Amino acid sequence: MAKKPVSSKPKSPTAGAALTKGFEVIAWIERHCIFPDGQWIGEPFKLQRWQRELLLGMFEIEPGGLRRYRWALLGLSKKNGKSSLAAALALYFLIGDGEPAPLVCVCAASEDQADLVYGFARRMCELSPTLSLITECYEREILVPSITGARLRRLSAVAGANDGMNVHAVVCDELHEWTGPKGTAVWNVLTNSTGARRQPMILATTTAGFDRETPCYAMYEHGKKVEADPDFDPHFFFHWVEAPAGADHTDPEVWRNANPSFGITVREDFFADQLLKKPQNVFERYFLNRWTLSEQSWLPAGAWEACRGEVVIDDSTPATVGVDMALKHDSVAVVTVQMHDGVAHVRSRVWNPQGDRIDVQAVENHIRALHRELNVNAVAYDPAYFERSAQVLADEGVPMLEHPQSPSRMVPACLGAYEAIVQGRLMHDGDPTVSDHVLSAAQR
């Protein structure tokens, strides 16, 4: 049975009894907003149960009456209705929030993506019997003449944003696409522009990405810390629905658990079709909302999973050990391989940095233990980061083998690994950390 996905938001100290403005927000959206596209276009915007629960949490208020959360990150797979929900919320911040002279910015990484959310908001205004009476819609701006200074602006990270704005709410769509210096710069300008407001909201909606040098991944990591300890940042709302690490991406039950609108806006036959046509990394990011380490995997879909089995590492068969070392910021792996009946049995141990450092002593001790317990014929290593440790271990009798990671060595090694995996001549135990690294590798 697949594990339930994470649906993350910080819990208030009085969970279950917290004061919230969410009921008002729900009522406003369902009274005034209209479905902007799809099979329900033109009908009243009826929120799903998970959306109502999300809004009740997101709009909790503090004893003084102001909103508790000033930042919100909503992570959902594609086709779950997050862009239309973002558009409805943008209109609420513009018209229903009671803010004097509200400036709401709807922004995305590209002009086309910015058009999506802004277009939804504009269509809601045009189709709504109530909003159509009080709004004026233009190509890049929605005005509310009855509210002094009220306007909703359409922006994109490509075009940039101006410093000096006094923004009440920022609604950023598909934040994982805000890449490079330009995306980061626009993100900083927009999020810095809310400081003069009493209860601003910076709302980012997104699916998972692969580029970890982005504002989105920084927000995701921040949210994980809040999830572990809500007191870490009591003003940050985190709701991220994802398939758990190691879950079978081909399992329809995993699809259901990772998509709150499953069976309503998206159905099983859609996922089955996408599974046949999309690389695994793309499928996992877009439809399971899982971060990957690269845009596309180097392996055919299902090849790595087909190699999963009972790994045998005994103390009599010769074993070869490989060390992939790093000093900080990156992970370290030690891989042990034994051949049994023409199949390479593989077992790995991975260390992640603590802070910005790797516990080198722990890596050395692990290699010593392998040497004591197994029939190790060689420990291959790249001298770039492991030379001192290799000399120490060699002095202790460990058979160290220098193996620089040059293209002339690594290209045939990668080809050999690829062939062994595709042909089923490799067996692994399904360790989720190792699987993530293997599947996230990309051709270059």
N, C-alpha and C positions, 0 to 999 in steps of 0.2 A: 504493500500500500504506500503510495507516494505521500510524503509529508506535506502538511499544509504550508502554503507560502507565507512569507512574512508580510503582514499588513501593519505598517509601522506608524504610530503617532505617540507622542509623549503623553503620559497619563497625568492628569491634574492631581494635586494632593487630595482632592475630594472626588475622586473618580466615581462616576455614576450620579453625582449630585451637583456637579459644577454648574454655575450660572452660564448661560449661553445665549447669544443673539441668533443662534443658528435657526431657530424656529421662524424668526422674522425673515431671515434671508431666504429660507425655503419657500415661505408663503409669497414673498415678493417675486421670486423667479417664476414660480408656478402660476402666479396671477398675470404677470406682464410679459414673460418671454415665450417665444415660439420656436419650435424645432426649425433650424435653418436649412436642413438638407435631409437626404435619405428618405426612407419610407414614411416617416411621420412629418415631412415638411409641411409647414403651415398649421400644424396642430399645437395646442398648448404644451409647454415644456414640462412634462411630467417626470420628476426626478425618480431615479431608482433608489431602492432601499440603501444600497451602499453609499450613494451620493448624499442622501440625507444624513446618514451617520457621520460621513466625512465632514459635512458642513456644521453639524452640531459640535463636533470637536474643534474644528478650525476657528469657529467664531465664539469660543469661550470668552467670557469677560471677567475682569478682575473686580475686586470690591468697589473700586472707584467708578466702575462703569465703562472703562475703556477696554478695548480688545486686548486679550492676553498675548496673542501671537502677532508679530510684526513681519515675520518671514514664514514662508510655507513652500515646501517642496513636495509636489505630487508626482510620484513615479508610477506610471501605468503603461501596460503594453498597448500597442496600436489597436485601433478599432473599438476602444472602450468608452469613447465619447468625451475624452478629456478636453479637446479643443472647443467643442460646443459648450461644455461646462465653464471653461475659462472665459469664453465670450459672454456668457450669462453673468458671471461674477464681475467682469469688467463693467457691464452696464449697471449692476447693483452698486458698485463703488462710485460710479458716475452719478446715479440718480437717487438710489435708495439709502445711501449710507449717512445722509445728513451732514456731510462735510461741506464747509463754506468754500466756494470757488474751487471745486474739485478738478484736478488735472489727472487724468488716467492715461497711462501710456501702455499700448499693446505693442509688443515687440517680438521679433523672431530673428533667426540668424540670416535669413534670406528674404528678398522681396516677396517671393511666392508664398513662403510660410507665414510671413506677416500678413499677407493678403488673406490667408485662410481664416485666422482668428478674427481679424478686423472685419472681413467679409461676413462671417457668421454674425458678429455683433450688429453690423449694418443691416443685414437681412432680418434679424430679429426686430429691429426698430421699424423697418418698412412693413413687416407682416403683422406686427402687434397692433391690436385695436387701440391700446392705450399709449404705447411708446411712440407710435406713428404721429400722435397728436402733439407731442411735446418735444420731439427731436428734429434736428435738421441734419441730414446725412450728406457728406461730401466724399470726394475720392480718398482723402487721407484724414478726415476729421469728422466727428459727430459732435454737434453742439446742442445744448439744452437752453434755449433763450430764457426760460422761466427761472433758471438757477444762475445767478450772476457768476460768470467766469467758468462755468462748467463746460468741459470739453474732453473728448476722448481722442487721442492722437495715435496714428499708426506709424510705427517706426520699424527700422530693420538695422541689424548690426552691420550690414554692408554699408548702409548710408551713414551710420553713426548717429550720435545723439549730442545735443548741446548741453554744456555745463550751464548752471544757473537756473535750471528749471525747479519749480516748487511742486513736486509730484506727490499726490495723495496715494495712488496705487500704481504699481508696475506689474503688468501681466506678461510674463516671458514664456513663449511656447517653444517646445523642443530644445531645451537648454543644452542638451548634449551636443548640438550642432554649433554652439558658440565657440569656435576653435580659433587658435592663433592669437596674436597680439591685438588684432582689431576687435575680435569677439570679447576678449577680456577687458579691453579699454571701455567698450560700450557698456558692458555689464557694470563696471565700476562707476561710470558716470550716472547710470540710471539708479543704482542702489544707493549712491551718495546723495541723490536729489530729494530724498524723503525726510531729511532731518528736521525740517521746520514744521512738520505735521504732528498732531497729537497722537494719532493712532494710524500710522501708515501701514500699508501692506505691500510686501514684495512677494509676489506669487509666481513660482516657476513650475511649469508642467512639462513633463518629458518622458521619453522612454530611455532605457539604458543605452550607453554608448560604449566605445572602446578606447577613446583618447582620454587618458587620465590626467593630462595637463590642461584641464578645462575648468571653468567655474562650476560646471555641473558636477564633476566628480568630487571637487572640494566640498560642495554642498551635500553630496551623498555621504561622504565620510563624516561630515559634521552631523548629519542626521543620524548616522549609526551611533555616534557618541551620545546624542540626545536619547536615542532609543535605549541605550544601556543605562543612562543616568539622566532623567528628565531635568534635574537641577543643574546640569552642565550648561544648558541654555534654555531657560523657561519661556523664552519668547520665540522659539523656533518650532514650527509645526512640521512633522515629518510623516508622510504617508506613502509608503513604497510597497507595492504588491509585486512579488517576484517569485519565481520557482526556486526552491532551495538548491544549494550546491549539491551536485551529484544526482539530482532528480533526472529521470529518463525523459529527454526532450521529445520522444516519440509517443509518450503515453498520453492518451486523451484525458485522463484524470488530472495529470499535471497541467495540461492546457486549461482545464476547467478551473483549477484552483488559482492559477496565475492570472486569470482574466475575470474580473468581477461582473462584466456584462456578458459573460458566456451564455449563449442561448437566447440572448435578447438582441444585441447589436452584432454579434459575431457567433458563428456556429461551428460545430465540429468539422463539417465538410470543408470549410474554408481553411482551417489549420492543416487538414490532411493534404489539401491541394498545395498549400504553401510549403509544406514539409518536402514535397517531391521536387520543388522548383527552386528552393533557396538554399544557399550554403548554411551549414549548421550554425555558425557564428551569427549570421544575419537572422536566422529564425529565432535563436535564443534571445538576441537583443530586442527584436521587434515584437515578438509574440510571447516570450516568457519574462521579459524585462530583466534579464541578467546581463551584468557587465562582462565583456570579454576583453582580452588583451590585444586583439587585433581585429581588423575589419572582416577578414574572411579566413577560414581555416585552410591549411595546406593539404588536409586529408579529405578523401571522399566521405560523404555523409555515412555514418554508421560504422566506418572501418575500425576506429579506435574501440568503440563499444564491443565490436565482435571479437576483440582480442582479450576481453575480460574473462578471467577464470581463476582457478586455484593455483597460486604461485608456489613453486617448490624451491626453496633455497636450503640446501643441506650442507653438512660440514665435511663431506668427502669429495664432492664434485668441484673441480676448479672453478673459481669465481673471479670475475673481473669487476673492478670498481672504478667509476668515473666521478670526478669532482668538478662541479661548475661553481666557482667561487666568486664572491663579490665582497666589497668592503663596507658599503653602506647603500641605502635606498633600494637595493635590489635583493632578491631572494637568493639563497644558496641551496644547491641540490647535491646529494650524494646518491648515486645509483649503483645498485649491485645487480649483476647479470650472471646467470648460469644457463648453460645449454643442456636441455633434456630432450632427447629424441628429435633433434633438429629444431627445437623451439626455444627461443631466448626467453627465459623466465626473469622478469624484471621487478625489483622492489626498490622503492625510492624513499628518501627522507629529505624533507624540505625545511629550511629555516627562513623565517621572515625577519626583517630588521626590527630590533627593539629600539624605538626612538629612531636614530639614524645610524645605528651600529649593528653589526652581526657578531654573535657570540662565537668567535673563532675557536675558542677553547672547546666548546661543545662539538664543533665539527671535527676537530682533531681527535677528541675522545671517541667519537662515533667510529672513525676510521680505525683507531686502535682496537676497538671492540670487534669490528669486522675481521681484522687481522687475527685476533686471538681465537675467534669462534669459527671461522670459515677457512677454507683452503684458497686463500687469495693469491692469485698469480701476478696481479699488477693493479696498481692504483694510478690511473691516468689523470693528469692534471695540467691545467694551463699555468705556466709559471708567472703570468702577469700579476696575479693576486695571491698566489699560494706558495711562492718560492720559499719563504722562511719556514712555513709550516711543513713543507715537503722535505726540507733539509733535516728538520727535527725528527720527523717520522722516519726518514731514511736511516738516520743514525740509530734509531731504535729497532731497525730490522724490517720495517715495512717496505715492500717492493714498490717503490715509487717510480712512475714512468712519465717523463715529461712529454706533453702533447699540446703544443701551442694551437690555439684556435684560429689558424690561418685559413683563407679560402681554399687553398690546395688540399687541406686536410678535411675541412668541414663540409665542402660540397659533396664529396663521395660519401662521407659519413651520413649526411642527411638523406642522400639517395638510398643508401643501404637501410636506414631506419624506415624510410617511406615504403620500400619494397617489402620489408619484413612485416610491417603493419598491414599493408594492403593484402599480402599473401597469407596472412594468418600465422606467420612464423615468429610471433612475439606474444607473450602472455603477461598481463598486468592484473593487479588486484582491485582496480577501480578507485584507487585513492582519489578523492575529488580535487585536491590541490594539484596533484600531478596531472590529472586529466584536464584541468583548466589550463595549465601551462602548455600541454601538448596540443590541445585543440585550438589554443589562441595563437600558436605560431603561424606565421604567414610567409608566403614566398616573396623573395626580394631578388 
